[in-house]
Structure formats: structure tokens, C-alpha cells
Amino acid sequence: MTKKKRGLRGLLADRGLTLTRVAGEIGTSLGHLSEVANRKTAPGPELMGKLSGHLDVPIPKLQQIIDEK
């Protein structure tokens, strides 16, 4: 049995999206979005707003998802 992805990568996988696609659609670099997904850097307010709007997930819920380990 495969382990289900968690965090931002899991949310994107559940929706059939990739980091590359979302980064392009919201106008951020793949590298920066990857660092956020890997919890190496925290997303700033602007990126949170873009992700929240793009994924139709409220910011508090999105923050909770990003923080999942």
C-alpha cells in the first residue's frame, strides 16, 4: 500500500494538479512553491492569498494543510 501524500503536495495531488502547473498559474516560481510544500520556507501573505483563491480553500484551512507533516 502506498503512503498518501500530505500537506500542500497532497492537496494538489487530490485535485490532479502539480506544483509546476500551480506555480505557473499563480505567477510564482516552482522553486519557491516547492520550498513551501517541503516546509523549508513559510508562504508570505501574498502567496497565501493567491493559493487560497486559486485552490478555493480558506486561508486558515490552507495554513493547516501546509503545516501537516
Secondary structure, DSSP 8 states (H G I E B T S, - for coil): ------HHHHHHHHTT--HHHHHHHHT--HHHHHHHHTTSS---HHHHHHHHHHHT--HHHHHHHHH--
